Amino acid sequence: MQTISLKRQNLFYGCLIIILGLLLFSLAGMMTPAAALAADPVVLEITGDGITTPMTFTRAQLESMEQYQHVYSAINTWPTKKWYVGKGVKLRDLFKMAGMTDEAKLVRFTSRDGYVVNLTVKELLEDKRYYFPGLKGEDSKDGDGHIPGSAENPVEVEPILALVSVEGSNNPEYMNDLNSLLLMLGQRAVTEQNGNLFSKYVNKIEVLTTEPEKWDAPQANPGSGEVPAGSMIALSNANMDDDKIYYTTDGSTPTINSPMYNWIARRWWSSRAEDLGKINRPIGPINEDTVIKAITIGPGKYDSDVVTFTYKVVDKSEPSEPAPGTGEQNQEEPQPATNLNDVAGHWAYDNINKLVTLGCISGYPDGSFKPENTITRAEFATLLVKAFKLEGNGGKTFTDTTAHWARDYIATAATNGLVNGYPDGTFGPDDLITREQMAVMIVKAAKLAPVAEAPQFADSGSISPWAREAIATATENGIMRGYPDNTVRPGGSATRAEAVTVIINALNK
């Protein structure tokens, strides 16, 4: 009897717990909408000295505002073309609510993961931005971001914070909230690389009265002056990343609609070493007197000053002759280094003197050597063939070297296994040679035993996998050295002085 009584008690308490649970569940369901909203977390903060009313927003509040939806055209800094679709709140509506002042100059977007995007008020809200339906031209693929699409029939679009979006598609049915809040904005030109500004997980916007800095003006190598026919002009600026160089060669002032120079951002150089010289290609060959005007344009700063580089071409009558600096110009005897007017006191003077004396390289018609000028793949291959006295009967002719002045030298270098072309069958003879490409070629020419140790430089992580062993071998054998800041700059363009030096060092081995 006592056992039955205990069972009844347990059953009673069990039923009581169930009843209390159901009651609590019912009460929760009866909570007012206001109570539910109060539990909705803040997802966006707008602050800064460029607004009068700092504000915070929950997702529900953002969803209750007027929504804007559109397709966006975009190019990233790889570069790759993409479609986006987004739906969300116009930034200018948010700024109006927060009381943006006339003194506001800069807007800073910060994401939950710490990523920051800075944009000037001018480029974000005042400059017109568009969706370009002809972004990809007649090619439906996502690639070829360095090939301009059609700028016809642009549609002006608003910059927004998207609550739902999709990347890589123009179909709104695929939109989701995975990347929200997502900063989205159109292109000012069909070639503008805006995809890197599509910041995910934005949770803070600062509107600031800070006066934006100005981007540094581009530089040219070689600089203004007399140049031989066939010269290639390399442009550069401080970062070569989001800061893009635009230029003209017709005397007009460059704008964001002008040709772009540095399509591939520096952050990708090590990953795209084989494409770098073909896409971020020097201007030229210059066979007529030429004026190049250039400007730096990028996010978060004002455009740079426009700079002008003026070139007077010598030897116009024979533009098809071999490029200077290879010892083949007009088949003349090379100038002794002691007669060159710009190498006295240079750190590579002795090496320049030795290679000039060997007849492997010469100066320019104006008596200069231009040791800090860049050097092309064709010129370096020619130097290797001459310096190491390589021979080859025939050899591979690449699709872009059949009519090139260095065709036979490149073929000889290929026969001896020193050079390779690109996957598309080209060699890129006029591409600037990078330091890691130079390392691979010189190690092969010197027939050095490979070194197993990994290169120990501050930027070793940026060395392309195919060049790591060569750079380790070249540096271990004293053929190449790093810079004072302990970098090796594998994707940087080699100079004529550096090329001469590694060849002399290799010959000395």
Secondary structure, DSSP 4 states (H G I P E B T S, - for coil): -HHHHHHHHHHHHHHHHHHHHHHHHHHHHT--HHHHHHTSPEEEEEESTTBSS-EEEEHHHHHHSPPEEEEEEEE-SS--EEEEEEEEEEHHHHHHHHTB-TT--EEEEEETTS-EEEEEHIIIIIS--EE-TTTTTT--SS--TTS----SS-EE---EEEEEEEES---GGG-BSTT-SEEE--BSSTT---GGG--SSEEEEEEE-PPPPBPPPPEEES-SEEEETTEEEEEE-SS-SSSEEEEESSSSPP-TTSPBS--S-GGGTTTTHHHHHHHSPPEEEE-S-EEEEEEEE-TTSBPPPPEEEEEEEE-TT-TTSPPTTSS-GGGPPPPPGGG-TT-TT-TTHHHHHHHHHTTS----TTS---TTSB-BHHHHHHHHHHHTT---SS----TTTTT-TTHHHHHHHHHTT-----TTS---TTSBPBHHHHHHHHHHHHTPPPP-SPP--TTGGGS-GGGHHHHHHHHHTTSS---TTS---TTSBPBHHHHHHHHHHHHH-
